[in-house]
């Protein structure tokens, strides 16, 4: 079964840091670009970041550029999101999502990990 | 930046009814780059339609997508109880690569 499992969420103070992880199973993790998408409580979806299968290419949404860093370890089937200088507006459920090759969308999603930024 | 506007915000319908959801882009979008997802409370999104009109694997044929340019629609021919959810349209932007979502349309039970 194809699966993505996120972890690492929690409560952090403004200005703090957190590292999210996502482990993939049931597919060739090293063949797919991967993404982070977030959803603030009661709000819509917001794409956060994307990384190519080889880690050569990576991209960020404007709201996180310069503060978040995406990375991956294909040997561990793992995707990461290092989040620094966190703000209250970063409070959200963070989903990892697998790119759907050649289809320009995401076809596998994890269950999400919640990040709360509050003093 | 291309914005996606979904309408209406909320629809109250009964099982068995049909519904058409709208997604309008502020500039022309390639059909290849437009997709639709469904999200139920407490769950992750699920891909329904990609390439504007192609059903993803396992999606019932009561779901259909259409449109081109700036106007796209998702149609559910007969609502089943499990179809009451929030629906998002999504587009891919090529340079630099990024994705944007519409604000969502909630289909609720009347």
Interface residues (C-beta under 8 A of the other chain):
Chain A: X35 X37 X44 X45 X46 X47 X50 X57 X59 X61 X95 X100 X103 X104 X105 X106 X107 X109 X110 X111 X112
Chain B: X32 X33 X35 X37 X39 X43 X44 X45 X46 X47 X50 X51 X56 X88 X90 X92 X96 X97 X98 X99 X100 X101 X102 X103 X104
